[in-house]
Amino acid sequence: MRALRLVAAALLGLVLTLGTQGCFLIGVSVGEEIPPAQVERIVPGETTKDEILRWFGAPVEATDGEIFARLFDAGEIAAEDLVALPFADFLVYEITDGNARILFTFLFNWAEVKLKRDRLTIFFDEEDLVLYYGLTRQREHEEARDDEDEASDEEDEGLEGDHAA
């Protein structure tokens, strides 16, 4: 009877130990894609804020230079502070991909989180024309992967020709 209890206790301990272990893979994407074809259409000095809003939709961030002027007029901000603030209006478009791998065990836990984002920031002049813009791409894109695959295939073909000679 005692041996049966020991076996039952060992099995229960094993089940509880294995039951508290796990592995999780989580993938999340937040924001809207920034279409490369639309970015190529942006021409500083010609493209209007209205066109940008039609092409990309609502931004994730925006500011209006007039806000700073109103704050200064109301006396709630010092003239010296204005030097550090941007005067041009700007819109920000962003998409972020997050991937996490998590391992839980009885004695050890491990997690890895990777975030990559594409961010387009567009600055406007007083007439709501694009003054300049910046684009940061960290995420992988289908076009880039296709180009890499083609370049890799060309290199492989070149290697095959060298071996045949």
Residue pairs with C-beta under 8 A, 6 or more apart in sequence:
17 106
20 104
20 105
20 106
21 104
21 105
21 106
22 103
22 104
23 101
23 102
23 103
23 104
24 100
24 101
24 102
24 103
24 104
25 99
25 100
25 101
25 102
26 98
26 99
26 100
26 101
26 102
27 97
27 98
27 99
27 100
28 97
28 98
28 99
29 95
29 96
29 97
29 98
30 95
30 96
30 98
31 60
31 93
31 94
31 95
31 96
31 117
32 56
32 57
32 93
32 95
33 95
33 118
34 56
34 93
34 94
34 95
34 118
34 120
34 135
35 55
36 141
36 143
38 55
38 56
39 120
39 135
41 47
41 55
42 52
42 122
42 130
42 133
43 130
44 129
44 130
44 131
44 132
44 133
45 129
45 130
45 131
46 129
46 130
47 129
47 130
48 128
48 129
48 130
49 89
49 91
49 124
49 128
49 129
49 130
50 128
52 91
52 122
52 130
53 59
53 91
56 91
56 93
56 120
59 91
59 92
59 93
60 92
60 93
60 94
61 90
61 91
61 92
61 94
62 89
62 90
62 91
62 92
63 86
63 89
63 90
64 89
65 86
65 87
65 88
65 89
65 126
68 77
68 82
68 85
68 87
71 77
72 79
72 82
86 123
88 123
88 124
88 125
88 131
89 123
89 124
89 128
90 121
90 122
90 123
90 124
91 121
91 122
91 124
92 119
92 120
92 121
92 122
93 119
93 120
93 122
94 117
94 118
94 119
94 120
95 117
95 118
95 139
96 115
96 116
96 117
97 115
97 116
97 117
97 139
98 113
98 114
98 115
99 113
99 114
100 111
100 112
100 113
100 114
101 111
101 112
102 109
102 110
102 111
102 112
103 109
103 110
103 111
116 138
116 139
116 140
117 136
117 138
117 139
118 135
118 136
118 137
118 138
118 139
119 135
119 136
120 133
120 134
120 135
120 136
121 133
121 134
121 135
122 130
122 133
123 130
123 131
123 132
123 133
124 130
124 131
125 131
